[in-house]
Amino acid sequence: MKVLFFAGKGGVGKSTSSALFALKLAKSGHKVLLDSIDPAHNLGDIFQTSFGPQPKALLPNLQVMETDLEIWVKKYLKQTEAEFKSVYKYQEAFNLQKYFRTLKYSPGLEEYAVLLALTDAVETYRDQDVLIFDTPPTALTLKFLALPQVSLLWLKELIRFRRTILDKKQIITRIKAGRAGAEVEKDSIMAKIEDMVVHYDKFNTLLQHPGLTRVFVVLNPDPLALAETDLICRELANLGIPVPFLVVNKYQGQEKVIRRLESRYPDSRLLTIPCREDAVTGIETLEELALPCGVEDI
C-alpha cells in the first residue's frame, strides 16, 4: 500500500488535487481510499455528497471518508485515563481524577489526535492499494508529521531516566531481600514507554520511506504560496521526509514560477493543474481534468 499526503497552504487546492488523483488512480484499477484529516472537510463539496468517519464508496475502486478529530481526541483521553489508572492504582488517594477533565486542553492534543487517526487508517485499510490523505493547513500538518520524531527523542530520554530509577530500586530491593539474586518485579511504566517507542518508530519509518510514502506539496503561483512552500519543504527535509512532487494548481503559464521551482527543488517533479473559470465540483468535472503525471509515476 502506498500512502500519499497532499500538503500546502490553506486554500491552494489540496482537496481538489487529492480528489483528482484519487479519482484517476481508482479509474486506472487501483483500490483507493481518500481520507480528509482537515477539520474544514472540503471533499463533500467537491464530490457533491456527504461523508463521515466511515468510508463511503463512490466508485467500484474509490472510497472517501472524513475523519472526525474530536472522536480521536476523546479516544485518546479515555485511553490515557485507563492506562494511568492501571499503572497508578493508588491515584484515587491523590484525587487525580479532576485532572483528567483538564487534559483535553493540553497543547499538542490536536496533532496527536491526527496521528492516531493516521496510524489507525494505515492499519485498518491495508487492503487498499493507495491511501490518500487530504491534510490540514501547514502548521498542524508539520506538527503531526514531526510528532513521531519528537516523541522518540522524548521517550528515549524517559527510558534513560527510568532506568536510573530502576537501578536504584533494584539495589534497595536486593538489600531488603538479603540476597544479590533477588527477582525484581517487571516495571509496567518502562514496558509502556518501550511499547510507545516501537509504535512511533514504525510510523516514522513509514513517513521516511520513499517507496511507500509520497508527499505532494500543492501551491498556487503567487508569492504567499511560494513562501509557504519553501517553509514546508525545508521542514520536511529536516524531518527526513522527501517531497517527490510539487503540484502547481491554478496554473496560467507562469514560466517564471516554474523556473524558480525547478532551480530550488531539482529533486522534485513539477506538476501543473490548469486554472479553470468554473468550480471543480462533481465527478464529471474531475474526470474532465487530465492527471498531471502518469499513474505509474505515483
C-alpha positions, 0 to 999 in steps of 0.5 A: 500500500502506498500512502500519499499526503497532499500538503500546502497552504490553506486554500491552494487546492489540496482537496481538489488535487487529492480528489483528482488523483484519487479519482484517476488512480481508482479509474486506472484499477487501483483500490483507493481510499481518500481520507480528509484529516482537515477539520474544514472537510472540503471533499463533500463539496467537491464530490457533491455528497456527504461523508463521515468517519466511515468510508463511503464508496463512490466508485467500484475502486474509490472510497472517501471518508472524513475523519472526525478529530474530536472522536480521536481526541476523546479516544485518546483521553479515555485511553490515557485515563485507563492506562494511568489508572492501571499503572497508578492504582493508588491515584484515587488517594491523590484525587487525580481524577479532576485532572483528567477533565483538564487534559483535553486542553493540553497543547499538542492534543490536536496533532496527536489526535491526527496521528492516531487517526493516521496510524489507525487508517494505515492499519485498518485499510491495508487492503487498499492499494493507495491511501490518500490523505487530504491534510490540514493547513501547514502548521498542524500538518508539520506538527503531526508529521514531526510528532513521531520524531519528537516523541522518540527523542522524548521517550528515549530520554524517559527510558534513560531516566527510568532506568536510573530509577530502576537501578536504584530500586533494584539495589534497595530491593536486593538489600531488603531481600538479603540476597544479590539474586533477588527477582525484581518485579517487571516495571509496567511504566518502562514496558509502556514507554518501550511499547510507545517507542516501537509504535512511533518508530514504525510510523516514522519509518513509514513517513521516511520511506520513499517507496511507500510514502509520497508527499505532494506539496500543492501551491498556487503561483503567487508569492504567499504560496511560494513562501509557504512552500519553501517553509514546508519543504525545508521542514520536511527535509529536516524531518527526513521526509522527501517531497517527490512532487510539487503540484502547481494548481491554478496554473496560467503559464507562469514560466517564471514560477516554474523556473524558480521551482525547478532551480530550488527543488531539482529533486522534485517533479513539477506538476501543473493543474490548469486554472479553470473559470468554473468550480471543480465540483462533481465527478464529471468535472474531475474526470474532465481534468487530465492527471498531471503525471502518469499513474505509474509515476505515483 
